[in-house]
Amino acid sequence: MLLDRGFRIDLTPDQVVELAKQLPGKEKDALLKAFERERALDRLKVMMVALKDVDIDEETIRKEVDIVRAKRYAARKKKAAPATRRR
């Protein structure tokens, strides 16, 4: 979805929302994905600037990822465990 067509229209957020409401479902989904992608890129840029002077190796990253995955797995497993009832 190419949004840069060589012209610019100044719109308020409310106007953008009203225009988006007029789109068909698939185009709304595409617009949402475009906004999510742009937001993710913005967050990545901020993070890269903040971490540009941090010296970290791949092994350290891998260990941290494993720790986070283990915590998430344990939380998901705990949430999915059936509750036992007392009689």
GIFENJO-V673189 format. One line per field, one symbol per residue. ss: DSSP state (H for helix, E for strand, - for the rest). phi: phi as a letter, one per 40 degrees, with the letter a starting at -180 (. if undefined). Layout:
BEGIN
ss->???
phi->???
END
This chain:
BEGIN
ss->------------HHHHHHHHH---HHHHHHHHHHHHHHHHHHHHHHHHHHH------HHHHHHHHHHHHHHHHHHHHHHH-------
phi->.cccbgbbbcbcdcccccccccccdcccccccccccccccccccccccccbccccbccccccccccccccccccccccccccccbcb
END
